[in-house]
Every structure is written in C-alpha cells, then in structure tokens.
Amino acid sequence: MMNYGTRGTDPARQAILANAIDLLAQLEPGGSISLPGLIEYIAEKDAGLVNAVGRLDIKLFERLVQDLETLRLTRGEFLAARGEPIEAEALLGLGRYAVPGKTRLSVISTKFLGATQDVQFWVSQLLVEMGRWSSRSPSGQLQAVLMFDEADLYLPATRQPPTKEPMEDLLKRARSAGLGLFLATQSPGDFDYKCRDNIRNWFVGRVKEPTALAKMKPMLSDCRVDVTDRLATQEPGEFHLLRDGAVTSLRADLAAVLPEQLPEDEILQLAHHTLGGEPQKKYPMG
C-alpha cells in the first residue's frame, strides 16, 4: 500500500518494517499490532529493533516513519475498520460454520474498498488466509470453489501486485486441499505465463480482437485442433474447453445466479440482511 518496490532503499525499509512487526508480535503475543503503535515503536528506535536490522542506516527509520505516517493519514480509516475477520471456514460454511444440507455461497464485493492498491491489499489477505486453510485442511475430495472475477488484475504478466505471489502459491497447492479455483477474465492472455502450467482447464468464450488472440497463441499452440478462427464467432454461452491438448466445444446453461449489476445501496442492504440472519432468495450472499 506504500508502493514500495525493489529498487533504491525500498528493500531496506521493508526489512526494517518486517522486523518491527515481528518484534512487536513477540512483545505482545496474542495482541493486535496497530498502525500508530508500529509508528511509535520504529520512531523510538528501540534497541531490539536496531540490533535486529544490523548495519542498516538508522536514518532509514525516519523515512519509514514518514511513510507509515502518510499511510495512516491517507488510509487510516481503511486499516482501522472494525469488520469481520477474514476466516476461510466462515466464508466457505465449513467446520463450526457448517449447516447440514446447506452449501454456503459467499459473495464479496470489493468496490467499497476504494483505490486499486487497497483492493489488492485486501484480496492478498484473503488469498493468504485461503493458503493457510489449505495447509490446515488437506482433502482428496472437493471441499469448496473460489471464483475471482477480473482475475488478470491479480496475476498480471508485467507487474508484481501483492496478490500475485499468494495467488500463484494457491494455484500450486489448492488442488491437494480439495479447493477449486475459477479465474474469470476478459483477457486470458494477460495472465503471467508462469501460472499457466498450473491451470488445467480453460473455458474460452468469444475472443475476436486480434491483439487478444495474439496474446493467447502460446496457450492455443498446445491444442491438437486449431480453434483460433472459431473463437471470434462464438455466441454468448458458447465455449471451447481446452485441456491437455484436447479441445471440446460446449454450450453453458443459464447461470443459477443472475449476472446483473446492483446499485451500491442495494448491495449494502443485502449484506446487512445477511449479517442479521435474514435469508435472501434472489441474491444469496455470505
């Protein structure tokens, strides 16, 4: 969220920040680390923190404090929000949240989070939690499915957002936990090439733009049948399933959940009703 990269003094400030969080967590086990508390701890140049970072220039502490203070002033409300904790079992309706005979459907809207970097920060935390749950709850059977819309934002080929590493990790390990991943995008060619080997099935709808088709060439080159010309003429609901070089044409049934836009006030009202325990028939939300 502070737009730190891999150049200049950014890695050094990230190292100081990571050590500060780790040391504070040791000082307050079981407690929560607040942004103001973190700022104060670094500003005081605690002896334990100075020792932990070795020969890094102490002047970097001041710059880090300024960056964190800027974050507090510009994103403090977002970071201090007192909402529900991100808990995999609650979202999936498993464990103590399970209801016999029912399957939980949780719909998460990120439009209220604000800037793209805030959205990616929140989604990265969701991915990390799902990765931890996958490690805790391995299964040979399908337990749940996660679907991400506009997923190319989280796995771009040319950038390194905070969502990229945990998403790649989940693609590698989710299958062993019985967790399915469904990545929906209008630009499949924009996915990072390294993640493509971990995506077994591609459902490709109509793609007619030459630029988009050109980006998909590496993926289509493995197919035993050339379907490039067919993609541009597909009707809504028509797809080609690509898997291990095989190509299968199919037509999808109407979605069980109506794919229509909702005004913001209605989304908030539905979320409020869900928290109150009132069942929703038309738009089930978790």
C-alpha positions as CSV (number, residue, x, y, z in Angstrom):
1,M,0.0,0.0,0.0
2,M,3.0,2.3,0.3
3,N,4.1,1.5,-3.2
4,Y,7.5,0.0,-2.2
5,G,9.4,-1.7,-4.9
6,T,12.7,-3.5,-5.4
7,R,15.0,-0.5,-6.0
8,G,16.8,2.1,-4.0
9,T,16.2,2.0,-0.3
10,D,12.8,0.4,-0.6
11,P,14.0,-3.2,0.2
12,A,15.9,-1.9,3.3
13,R,12.8,-0.1,4.6
14,Q,10.7,-3.2,4.0
15,A,13.3,-5.2,6.0
16,I,13.0,-2.8,8.9
17,L,9.3,-2.9,8.8
18,A,9.2,-6.7,8.7
19,N,11.5,-6.9,11.7
20,A,9.5,-4.3,13.6
21,I,6.2,-6.2,13.1
22,D,7.9,-9.4,14.2
23,L,9.4,-8.0,17.3
24,L,6.2,-6.3,18.3
25,A,4.3,-9.5,17.8
26,Q,6.8,-11.2,20.2
27,L,6.4,-8.4,22.8
28,E,2.6,-8.6,22.6
29,P,1.7,-12.3,21.9
30,G,-2.0,-12.7,21.3
31,G,-2.4,-9.0,20.9
32,S,-3.0,-6.9,17.8
33,I,-0.5,-4.6,16.3
34,S,-1.9,-1.2,15.5
35,L,-0.5,1.2,12.9
36,P,0.0,4.0,15.5
37,G,1.8,1.6,17.8
38,L,4.0,0.4,15.0
39,I,4.9,4.0,14.0
40,E,5.8,4.8,17.7
41,Y,7.9,1.7,18.0
42,I,10.0,2.5,14.9
43,A,10.3,6.2,15.8
44,E,11.7,5.4,19.2
45,K,14.5,3.4,17.5
46,D,14.0,0.6,20.0
47,A,17.3,-1.1,20.9
48,G,16.0,-4.5,19.9
49,L,15.0,-3.3,16.5
50,V,18.3,-1.5,15.9
51,N,20.1,-4.8,16.8
52,A,17.8,-6.8,14.6
53,V,18.5,-4.8,11.4
54,G,22.3,-4.9,11.8
55,R,24.2,-2.3,9.9
56,L,21.3,-0.7,8.0
57,D,21.4,3.1,8.2
58,I,19.4,4.4,11.2
59,K,18.3,7.3,9.0
60,L,16.1,4.9,7.2
61,F,14.0,4.7,10.3
62,E,12.9,8.3,9.9
63,R,11.9,7.8,6.3
64,L,9.9,4.7,7.2
65,V,8.1,6.6,9.9
66,Q,7.2,9.3,7.5
67,D,5.9,6.8,5.0
68,L,3.9,5.0,7.7
69,E,2.5,8.3,9.0
70,T,1.4,9.2,5.4
71,L,-0.3,5.8,5.2
72,R,-2.1,6.5,8.5
73,L,-3.3,9.9,7.3
74,T,-4.5,8.7,3.9
75,R,-5.6,5.1,4.6
76,G,-6.1,5.1,8.4
77,E,-9.9,4.6,8.2
78,F,-9.5,1.6,5.9
79,L,-6.9,0.0,8.1
80,A,-8.8,0.7,11.3
81,A,-12.1,-0.6,10.1
82,R,-13.7,-3.0,12.6
83,G,-15.3,-5.6,10.4
84,E,-15.5,-9.3,10.5
85,P,-12.1,-11.1,10.4
86,I,-11.2,-12.9,7.2
87,E,-11.8,-16.5,8.2
88,A,-11.8,-19.2,5.5
89,E,-14.3,-21.6,7.3
90,A,-16.8,-18.8,7.8
91,L,-16.7,-17.8,4.1
92,L,-16.9,-21.5,3.0
93,G,-19.5,-22.6,5.5
94,L,-17.3,-25.4,6.9
95,G,-16.2,-26.6,10.3
96,R,-18.2,-24.9,13.1
97,Y,-20.0,-22.7,10.5
98,A,-21.4,-25.7,8.6
99,V,-25.2,-26.1,8.2
100,P,-26.3,-29.7,7.5
101,G,-27.7,-30.0,4.0
102,K,-26.7,-26.5,3.0
103,T,-23.8,-25.1,0.9
104,R,-22.5,-21.6,1.7
105,L,-22.4,-19.1,-1.1
106,S,-20.3,-16.0,-0.1
107,V,-20.3,-13.1,-2.4
108,I,-17.6,-10.5,-1.8
109,S,-17.8,-7.0,-3.4
110,T,-14.5,-5.0,-3.3
111,K,-16.0,-1.9,-4.9
112,F,-16.3,-0.2,-1.5
113,L,-12.6,-0.5,-0.7
114,G,-11.6,2.4,-2.9
115,A,-8.3,2.6,-4.8
116,T,-7.0,-0.4,-6.7
117,Q,-4.0,-0.8,-4.3
118,D,-6.4,-1.1,-1.4
119,V,-8.4,-3.7,-3.2
120,Q,-5.3,-5.7,-4.0
121,F,-4.1,-5.4,-0.4
122,W,-7.4,-6.8,0.9
123,V,-7.5,-9.6,-1.7
124,S,-3.9,-10.6,-0.9
125,Q,-5.0,-11.1,2.7
126,L,-7.9,-13.3,1.6
127,L,-5.5,-15.3,-0.6
128,V,-3.1,-15.7,2.3
129,E,-5.9,-16.9,4.6
130,M,-7.1,-19.4,2.0
131,G,-3.5,-20.7,1.6
132,R,-3.2,-21.2,5.3
133,W,-6.6,-23.0,5.4
134,S,-5.4,-25.3,2.5
135,S,-2.4,-26.3,4.6
136,R,-4.5,-27.0,7.6
137,S,-7.3,-28.9,5.9
138,P,-6.0,-31.1,3.1
139,S,-8.6,-33.3,1.4
140,G,-8.8,-35.7,-1.6
141,Q,-12.3,-34.5,-2.3
142,L,-13.6,-31.1,-3.5
143,Q,-14.5,-29.0,-0.5
144,A,-15.1,-25.6,-2.0
145,V,-14.6,-23.4,-5.1
146,L,-13.3,-19.8,-5.2
147,M,-14.2,-17.7,-8.2
148,F,-12.3,-14.4,-8.9
149,D,-13.7,-12.0,-11.5
150,E,-11.3,-9.8,-13.5
151,A,-8.6,-12.2,-12.2
152,D,-5.9,-10.8,-14.6
153,L,-5.7,-7.9,-12.1
154,Y,-4.3,-10.3,-9.5
155,L,-1.9,-12.3,-11.8
156,P,-0.6,-9.7,-14.3
157,A,2.3,-10.6,-16.6
158,T,4.2,-7.3,-16.2
159,R,3.6,-6.2,-12.6
160,Q,4.0,-7.6,-9.1
161,P,1.0,-6.6,-7.1
162,P,0.6,-8.1,-3.5
163,T,-1.9,-10.6,-4.8
164,K,0.4,-12.2,-7.3
165,E,2.6,-14.4,-5.0
166,P,-0.2,-15.7,-2.8
167,M,-2.4,-16.4,-5.9
168,E,0.5,-18.4,-7.6
169,D,1.0,-20.3,-4.3
170,L,-2.7,-21.1,-4.1
171,L,-2.7,-22.3,-7.8
172,K,0.1,-24.8,-6.9
173,R,-1.4,-26.1,-3.6
174,A,-5.1,-25.7,-3.6
175,R,-5.8,-28.9,-5.5
176,S,-4.3,-31.0,-2.7
177,A,-6.7,-29.4,-0.2
178,G,-9.8,-30.0,-2.4
179,L,-10.1,-26.3,-3.2
180,G,-11.0,-25.4,-6.8
181,L,-10.0,-22.1,-8.3
182,F,-12.1,-20.4,-11.1
183,L,-10.4,-17.4,-12.6
184,A,-12.7,-15.3,-14.8
185,T,-11.2,-12.7,-17.2
186,Q,-11.8,-11.0,-20.5
187,S,-8.1,-11.0,-21.1
188,P,-6.7,-14.6,-20.5
189,G,-3.6,-13.7,-22.5
190,D,-2.7,-11.1,-19.8
191,F,-2.1,-13.8,-17.2
192,D,1.5,-14.3,-16.1
193,Y,3.0,-17.1,-18.2
194,K,4.4,-18.8,-15.1
195,C,0.9,-19.5,-13.7
196,R,-0.4,-21.1,-16.9
197,D,1.1,-24.5,-16.2
198,N,-0.9,-24.7,-13.0
199,I,-4.2,-24.1,-14.8
200,R,-5.5,-27.4,-16.2
201,N,-8.8,-26.3,-17.8
202,W,-9.5,-23.3,-20.0
203,F,-13.1,-22.4,-20.9
204,V,-12.6,-19.9,-23.7
205,G,-15.6,-17.9,-25.0
206,R,-15.7,-15.4,-27.8
207,V,-12.4,-13.7,-28.4
208,K,-12.3,-11.6,-31.6
209,E,-9.7,-8.8,-31.1
210,P,-6.5,-9.7,-33.0
211,T,-4.4,-8.4,-30.1
212,A,-6.2,-10.6,-27.6
213,L,-5.8,-13.6,-29.9
214,A,-2.1,-12.9,-30.4
215,K,-1.6,-13.0,-26.6
216,M,-3.3,-16.4,-26.4
217,K,-1.1,-18.0,-29.1
218,P,1.2,-19.8,-26.5
219,M,-1.9,-21.3,-24.8
220,L,-3.6,-22.3,-28.1
221,S,-0.4,-23.8,-29.6
222,D,-0.7,-26.8,-27.4
223,C,-4.1,-27.7,-28.8
224,R,-4.3,-30.6,-31.3
225,V,-7.0,-28.8,-33.2
226,D,-6.6,-25.1,-34.3
227,V,-9.6,-23.3,-32.8
228,T,-8.3,-19.7,-33.3
229,D,-10.8,-18.9,-36.1
230,R,-13.7,-20.3,-34.2
231,L,-13.3,-18.1,-31.1
232,A,-14.3,-14.9,-32.9
233,T,-17.7,-16.3,-34.0
234,Q,-18.9,-17.9,-30.8
235,E,-22.3,-16.8,-29.4
236,P,-22.9,-16.0,-25.7
237,G,-22.8,-19.2,-23.6
238,E,-20.6,-21.0,-26.2
239,F,-17.2,-22.1,-25.1
240,H,-14.3,-24.3,-26.1
241,L,-12.8,-26.4,-23.3
242,L,-9.0,-26.7,-23.7
243,R,-7.3,-29.4,-21.6
244,D,-4.1,-31.3,-22.1
245,G,-4.2,-30.5,-25.8
246,A,-7.7,-31.7,-26.3
247,V,-10.5,-29.4,-27.5
248,T,-14.2,-29.8,-26.7
249,S,-16.9,-27.4,-27.8
250,L,-19.8,-26.9,-25.3
251,R,-22.7,-24.6,-24.5
252,A,-23.3,-23.5,-21.0
253,D,-26.7,-23.4,-19.3
254,L,-28.2,-20.2,-17.8
255,A,-26.4,-19.2,-14.6
256,A,-28.1,-20.0,-11.3
257,V,-27.2,-16.5,-10.0
258,L,-28.4,-13.7,-12.2
259,P,-25.4,-11.8,-13.6
260,E,-26.7,-8.3,-13.3
261,Q,-25.3,-5.1,-11.8
262,L,-26.8,-3.9,-8.5
263,P,-26.8,-0.4,-7.2
264,E,-24.5,0.3,-4.2
265,D,-27.2,0.9,-1.7
266,E,-28.9,-2.5,-2.6
267,I,-25.6,-4.3,-2.1
268,L,-25.1,-2.8,1.3
269,Q,-28.8,-3.6,2.2
270,L,-28.3,-7.3,1.2
271,A,-25.1,-7.5,3.2
272,H,-26.8,-6.0,6.2
273,H,-29.7,-8.5,5.9
274,T,-27.2,-11.4,5.7
275,L,-25.4,-10.3,8.9
276,G,-28.8,-10.2,10.6
277,G,-29.5,-13.7,9.6
278,E,-32.3,-13.0,7.2
279,P,-32.3,-15.4,4.2
280,Q,-32.0,-14.0,0.7
281,K,-33.6,-15.9,-2.1
282,K,-32.7,-13.9,-5.2
283,Y,-29.2,-12.9,-4.3
284,P,-27.6,-15.4,-1.8
285,M,-24.7,-13.7,0.0
286,G,-22.5,-15.0,2.7
